[in-house]
């Protein structure tokens, strides 16, 4: 293999690494505005209000349905927030870093 082709290959791999790194960095910095989370919280509260209002004519309150509704609402909001900030919660994207590790190994 000629020296110039090896240099060209290494430069190409280097540029690919920069491009992948820049793309990932911008994706982690690009979050929806805080108003989206505020509206999501407001929607949860209004939904809970409507469910409470709808069940008010019934004198017998079913706690099972109330707890299930509150739990599902909390889990839904948590998963949305966790997916938005993948390095902080239970849902992790550490496996996606393997692409960068493999690319770096291929440069050596």
N, C-alpha and C positions, 0 to 999 in steps of 0.2 A: 504494500500500500504506500503510495507516495505521501510525502510530508504535507503537501498542499491539500490533498483529499482528507487526510486526518484532521487537519486544522479546520477545514470547512465542515466536517462532520461534527466536531466539538462545538464550533460556533452555532451550528444549527440546533444542537441539543441545548446549548446555553440559552438561545433565544426562545426555544420551546419552554424551558423552565421559567424564564422570566414571564412569558405570556400566561402560563398556568398560574403562577404565583400572583400575578396582577389580577387575573380574573377571580381567583378565590378571595383575595383580599377585598376587592370591591364588592363581591357578593356578601361577605360578612359585615361590611360597613353599611350596606344598603338595607335599611329597615323601614317599615312603614312608620308614618308619623305617630306621635303619641295619641292623637285624636282617634285613631283606629282602635287602640286599646280602650280608650275612654268610651267610645261608642259600643264596643263589645261588652264592657261592664254595664253600661246603661241598658243594653238589650237584655242582658241577663236579669237585671233588676225588674225591668218592665215585664219580662216573661214570668218571673216569680210573682209579681203583683197580679197579673192576669190569671194565673193558676189559682192564687189565693182568693181572688174575687169570684172566680167561677165555682169554687168549692164552698163558698160561704153560705149559700142557701141550704146546703146539706148540714144538718146538725151533727151528724156523725162524721168526725174527721178521720180520714184514713192516713195514718202516719207513714205507712209503708210507701204510698204514692208520693207523699211530700218528700220523704228522705231520698227516694230513688230519683225524683226530679232534681232535687238540689245536688245530689251526687253526680248525676250525669252532666248537669250544667257546669259544675266545678271541674270535672274531668275534661270536658270539651274546651273550656277556657284555658286550662293548664296545658293541654296538648298543643293548642294553637300557639301559646306563648313559648312553649318549650321548643317547638319546631322553628320558631323565629330566632331563638338564641340557642343554637345547637351545642355549644360548648359548655353551657351552664346547667342544663337539666339532666333528666334521666335518659332522654333520647340523645345518643351521642353519634357523632359523625367521624370518629377517629379513624375508621377504616378508609375514609376518603383521602386521608393524608398518605396512604400507601402509594398512591399514584406519584406523588412528589418524591417519595423515597426511592421508588423504582426508577424514576427518571434520573435522579442523582446518581444512582448506582450505575446506570447505563453510560454515564459520562466518564467513568473511570476505566 
